[in-house]
């Protein structure tokens, strides 16, 4: 222990900021006596062993400071690392320009002691397993066996430069000008050229070619905008006209809602005693229209009987053209000839009438053309109406589920509720509800309602024994 002490006493002034003169006795506290609140501390700092211990501790601190700042003892360092020669003025200015910034000096590590080795950084998951596998493949490589992944990778690397050179038209201006660039989304992609000519279904099933996205998925389910701008009457400081228009719109919506509620109430309302049907009204409803049908039937029978009576008189007045045979008798030759002559005469009359009508239609071309134009105009009007209705229906929410979409309530304030400043403005509506309703209106989700809690089993109320005893005691005392 004497050698370190002698070396410390003969050494020069310490390098660290807290170093002291080795010739002087260091004192940890004022007076060098230390704590004296206990009896064992009275003799602790008085003997020569205590002084020697303090000197040894200071020497060890000096060594640690030299190791941190200089990387070793000062006595072992050469002069070039401890001193520098001041150069000329111009060189000194040049040296000052090359001097690093203060922030860089602050960020540099001060300690010369290397950081401890991080053992966790060198640990590899399944390290032993990977090492065994690597030794196995080294043995197989000595025998000439190459893994399948490595073999496929080498084949791909050999084919890739040829494909790129054959299909690349532009060269890069980077460090490797021989390498060409290509668009992976274009039709002339060199990686997809190897798949040309093969079956599309086979490529899709083998995951070599992605499935083509259907055209119907590229269309939005609704043409409505994602965020609809509110009417000018719902702003912070609206004009009188816009605010009144918004109030009128809200009033009409409320009237429709009230009318629907009143109609439903009338349909479901039970009639009062004054409006209830009596026996007379029930009998009158049952006999409704019976007497009129009887009178109509009598008149109809009379009208049918009269023509039957008048027909023979008309026939007798005209005189029969040819006598018809009875149902059971055979027609004579004369009757057959008359029937054939009548049929031929009727056919000639019909033909002449049709020819006369065709000749008359020549003079009706102008009116027919006008009718055709009117018909075409009507068809065009119907077509435009159908297209307008289809466009209007496209912007409306569809029926995606069992519930029907209902528009949310308008966020409107009365004239007396308008705020005078932003400080007194009250928030209206909810952003979350607005986005939820927008998704329903654009047919992205179906209209939903909050799930209702339904108890599976009926609640069973049980009176506890202690409570029963208390109630019995109160009832007996009362």
Steps between C-alpha positions, in 0.01 A plus 500: 500500500805732540589503132175655381516756774859598411406521132204716583709731716769536232256548212414841355176686528196290401333536157137487615299807605465364855870404539698624797865550585646162600714667765198620686277271699156486343207565719157372416327732747582833660759441770581150371335337798185359344187411686524504878147415600610151600779376719656277235540803275722677753803279430416425137659808345790552739742213443762466223302214342206733436725756331661228287156377393395849397815547294448163330139587413607833350768328294248250364264784406784675315575184307134455408479865382813458285355181354172672413650812342829378351459125471784421741753646748649839407856376570465237225362740235739658244546876485324529160170390657532742795640812325473670158724749324346841426540568124510826307216745479373394156522134584334570831208666318478202268506272800219702661287460186540123512419489868179305569195670637434525868184291472700221334755510780224479760344200329830311482555243775734617776591165643784298350371186665322283243135428563420160645409233252127459450447127527136519396595659168702192406231252593314347204167316539540129429874556468596139570246371251626736231860403567417130466316569176792705368745218581271256323486709183876549510540125497248470216675779308827307521318213334357731231141525630346852488178593686189551290457864604859578412467324165182690409659827606805441282281416202296817552813712532635354177176569309427843646784697326407357161132595545588848618741564213250371245211714624669810643502811281635756746821492700548653840737786569599350834811313599404194289410622148480147360191423708170589336175611659149380420148560625366203696141607422543532124420231245866476395618382841789252446393297802159437342643415158587149614129443579380610154310237302402290801151426622353786706307271731811290565705812583230627736471166680877468538523856640732608220260759370257706711129470443364777279291748693141508371379822342200517733730536799659810348168686515392667818167378643367858506577825319447707812803685641662364813459831684191703419512875558218627717263771381603864554231539766687266735816712517619701800377837372240425229311752293131556564384340172714187534400452864130535417537248214656250741221559752238443226668173402504380861132607535395295197684193631328538836157535332552179300604317814196628692260406219642147485462466878139627487411264215642208689312605813173521305550155355577345837254702704197307633167668410305673775148411613349770277685375192451132575275312250141414608273216390321722248822614333627141490172379339508789253857415396403137452200594279699755301428456124265201524180686393672676212627168362144355503360796305787479252432131455132558427582772249759276339254216466250732336760635260602147408145383442407794281762448228409136482143596436592767247747282302235287330311812392814644341567172325146482367520859377828445316415160369740206518775491244537127532343251726728329750467134561408366837780376721419138443425523120747481209563817291381503138718580200332838459577600859866407463534706177341801670738472796804482271379798298446699821853417625656603167302824498604577859868433417480732195346771712772469764775511233348806338470671836867428585614634160289813547656555845853458361426757231366737763817455714706660224323828573566451878881490480534845655284412798675161537841671495379740768378208714839326462681816606273537801561135591877540470491818708300319767749211502792743534324678786444171680864403443626830645265460797630148563863621482427789736326264740791256478750777579284619788473147636878454466561784747246365747597239760405146408322242710793290621342346809176462688510863611435801282735797493371808679651843455642653818342805656610838369734693728309827507471776757214742541548871450504553876763228548761646264823580684637853498864390521711189472539490876128442553462264201371157599611195300228328298497138384772237523782426257484128577126480425545707185767263365292197595194635317716593200621140469140380505388758245782406259403129519827399666330347802141400564275706732536372855347556839631455850482142620235452766582303811275198531513299820526130437352389829239663717629680807449306818462697821609315814458637849802429715461333836657783701273758337198274558579472871531879528168557329333237717637656816377844395157364414474312830612807700249717318 
